[in-house]
Amino acid sequence: MLNIFLASIASSIIFFGSGTITNYIIFRKTISELNTFDKGIFGAIFVAFCSLFINFFFPINQKVGTIFLLFTFVAFIFDFYFNKKKIEVIYLILIVSIISFVLVLLSNINRPDAGLYHLPFVNLINEYKIIIGSTNIHYRFGHTSLVQYISAIYYNHLFKPEFITLPIASMASFFIFFLLKNFFENLKKNNLEKYLIYFLVIIFSLYSFNRYSNYGNDTPAHIYFIFFILIYFEISDVRKIESIEFVKLLLISIFLTGLKIFMSLSFILLAILFFLNKDKLNILKTGKLYISLL
């Protein structure tokens, strides 16, 4: 039980450290400017695409997973050292880890989809660099997503192989924490419309995502689509959207497509946002846009 809790903390730190790197590389913000509560959610995006990129050249074996784990831990320590809100960081990591721990602890082992589709593909990634057309080997390799790349890079020398099952729990935990944080903030501001929306989303999420045993590739896609919609409707004026907000939504849309091809429909909402915006040239001129597309 202690091993599961320590692994949950490690998983939270991986996402948090990766979120720090994402915010610095793409959003070009210093440690003091970063939103502590968004880091874990965006960290999963960095982990997924970093794993995918590495797999073009190397198998994601234990050595690669260990190096990546230590790299994200260093990023977390660097963030924590320069962060002025150290108590906030500790509070976030602890609460998210507890939520992840409870989700895993209350789950069962009856996960047939994982044995049939997901775990074999994770094993393929661990043993070989990317195989183009792997579905021709077996149809099971076509029922996969970027979630399996996140799981693959969690395979390391420091934790048991079961550690690869934790990233989805961390995604859900960071998302639930994000919802609760925004709910209470809007409640304090007496913003009736927003805190009612967050209240309904919290109820839906707690009902839909309370059984970790049923998590698969669909749940992360649902989580990030809800996250996309919430950020989308946070935009105060669609005609004057800032480039950083557009890039944030673009990054989530790209990630959503990697999770579930049907979620590419989010690009329709993004296209509407782009064409309604009066300052399209400003968006096209920003380098962050092309980093995200790359």
Solvent accessible surface area in square Angstrom, and as a share of the most:
residue,aa,sasa,rsa
1,M,153,0.68
2,L,123,0.61
3,N,87,0.45
4,I,58,0.29
5,F,50,0.21
6,L,87,0.44
7,A,9,0.07
8,S,0,0.00
9,I,42,0.21
10,A,3,0.03
11,S,0,0.00
12,S,0,0.00
13,I,22,0.11
14,I,3,0.01
15,F,0,0.00
16,F,0,0.00
17,G,0,0.00
18,S,0,0.00
19,G,0,0.00
20,T,8,0.04
21,I,22,0.11
22,T,3,0.02
23,N,11,0.06
24,Y,129,0.49
25,I,72,0.36
26,I,19,0.10
27,F,6,0.03
28,R,148,0.54
29,K,63,0.27
30,T,75,0.44
31,I,27,0.14
32,S,73,0.47
33,E,108,0.48
34,L,16,0.08
35,N,72,0.37
36,T,5,0.03
37,F,30,0.12
38,D,20,0.10
39,K,0,0.00
40,G,1,0.01
41,I,3,0.02
42,F,2,0.01
43,G,0,0.00
44,A,0,0.00
45,I,3,0.02
46,F,39,0.16
47,V,0,0.00
48,A,0,0.00
49,F,63,0.26
50,C,32,0.19
51,S,0,0.00
52,L,44,0.22
53,F,129,0.54
54,I,37,0.19
55,N,1,0.01
56,F,99,0.41
57,F,116,0.48
58,F,121,0.50
59,P,38,0.24
60,I,0,0.00
61,N,56,0.29
62,Q,54,0.24
63,K,136,0.57
64,V,26,0.15
65,G,0,0.00
66,T,20,0.12
67,I,109,0.55
68,F,10,0.04
69,L,2,0.01
70,L,92,0.46
71,F,106,0.44
72,T,0,0.00
73,F,54,0.23
74,V,96,0.55
75,A,13,0.10
76,F,30,0.13
77,I,110,0.56
78,F,111,0.46
79,D,0,0.00
80,F,58,0.24
81,Y,154,0.59
82,F,105,0.44
83,N,8,0.04
84,K,178,0.75
85,K,119,0.50
86,K,78,0.33
87,I,137,0.70
88,E,48,0.22
89,V,0,0.00
90,I,90,0.46
91,Y,118,0.45
92,L,1,0.00
93,I,14,0.07
94,L,83,0.41
95,I,51,0.26
96,V,0,0.00
97,S,0,0.00
98,I,71,0.36
99,I,35,0.18
100,S,0,0.00
101,F,33,0.14
102,V,65,0.37
103,L,19,0.09
104,V,28,0.16
105,L,71,0.35
106,L,142,0.71
107,S,35,0.23
108,N,79,0.41
109,I,175,0.89
110,N,115,0.59
111,R,57,0.21
112,P,82,0.52
113,D,79,0.41
114,A,12,0.09
115,G,45,0.43
116,L,92,0.46
117,Y,46,0.17
118,H,21,0.10
119,L,78,0.39
120,P,27,0.17
121,F,20,0.08
122,V,5,0.03
123,N,79,0.41
124,L,24,0.12
125,I,4,0.02
126,N,19,0.10
127,E,98,0.44
128,Y,116,0.44
129,K,112,0.48
130,I,45,0.23
131,I,62,0.32
132,I,144,0.73
133,G,39,0.37
134,S,13,0.08
135,T,70,0.41
136,N,141,0.72
137,I,109,0.55
138,H,65,0.29
139,Y,134,0.51
140,R,68,0.25
141,F,25,0.10
142,G,47,0.45
143,H,95,0.43
144,T,38,0.22
145,S,11,0.07
146,L,11,0.06
147,V,1,0.01
148,Q,6,0.03
149,Y,16,0.06
150,I,0,0.00
151,S,10,0.06
152,A,0,0.00
153,I,2,0.01
154,Y,1,0.00
155,Y,58,0.22
156,N,2,0.01
157,H,115,0.51
158,L,100,0.50
159,F,55,0.23
160,K,132,0.56
161,P,83,0.52
162,E,115,0.52
163,F,6,0.02
164,I,26,0.13
165,T,49,0.29
166,L,7,0.04
167,P,0,0.00
168,I,13,0.07
169,A,0,0.00
170,S,0,0.00
171,M,4,0.02
172,A,0,0.00
173,S,0,0.00
174,F,2,0.01
175,F,1,0.00
176,I,17,0.08
177,F,14,0.06
178,F,14,0.06
179,L,2,0.01
180,L,62,0.31
181,K,32,0.14
182,N,19,0.10
183,F,30,0.12
184,F,105,0.44
185,E,74,0.33
186,N,13,0.07
187,L,78,0.39
188,K,177,0.75
189,K,149,0.63
190,N,121,0.62
191,N,52,0.27
192,L,117,0.58
193,E,126,0.56
194,K,67,0.28
195,Y,47,0.18
196,L,88,0.44
197,I,75,0.38
198,Y,6,0.02
199,F,90,0.38
200,L,105,0.52
201,V,24,0.14
202,I,14,0.07
203,I,90,0.46
204,F,110,0.46
205,S,1,0.00
206,L,89,0.44
207,Y,174,0.66
208,S,47,0.30
209,F,7,0.03
210,N,92,0.47
211,R,140,0.51
212,Y,7,0.03
213,S,10,0.07
214,N,99,0.51
215,Y,8,0.03
216,G,14,0.13
217,N,13,0.07
218,D,65,0.34
219,T,13,0.08
220,P,0,0.00
221,A,1,0.00
222,H,83,0.37
223,I,1,0.00
224,Y,2,0.01
225,F,65,0.27
226,I,28,0.14
227,F,0,0.00
228,F,0,0.00
229,I,43,0.22
230,L,15,0.07
231,I,27,0.14
232,Y,24,0.09
233,F,147,0.61
234,E,73,0.33
235,I,20,0.10
236,S,121,0.78
237,D,44,0.23
238,V,53,0.30
239,R,128,0.47
240,K,144,0.61
241,I,8,0.04
242,E,107,0.48
243,S,21,0.13
244,I,35,0.18
245,E,60,0.27
246,F,14,0.06
247,V,0,0.00
248,K,45,0.19
249,L,0,0.00
250,L,9,0.04
251,L,9,0.04
252,I,0,0.00
253,S,0,0.00
254,I,36,0.18
255,F,0,0.00
256,L,0,0.00
257,T,36,0.21
258,G,28,0.27
259,L,4,0.02
260,K,79,0.34
261,I,137,0.69
262,F,140,0.58
263,M,23,0.10
264,S,40,0.26
265,L,86,0.43
266,S,1,0.00
267,F,71,0.29
268,I,99,0.50
269,L,52,0.26
270,L,8,0.04
271,A,42,0.33
272,I,84,0.43
273,L,0,0.00
274,F,35,0.15
275,F,141,0.59
276,L,91,0.45
277,N,1,0.00
278,K,144,0.61
279,D,71,0.37
280,K,66,0.28
281,L,118,0.59
282,N,68,0.35
283,I,1,0.00
284,L,81,0.41
285,K,147,0.62
286,T,21,0.12
287,G,46,0.44
288,K,48,0.20
289,L,11,0.06
290,Y,114,0.43
291,I,65,0.33
292,S,9,0.06
293,L,101,0.50
294,L,188,0.93
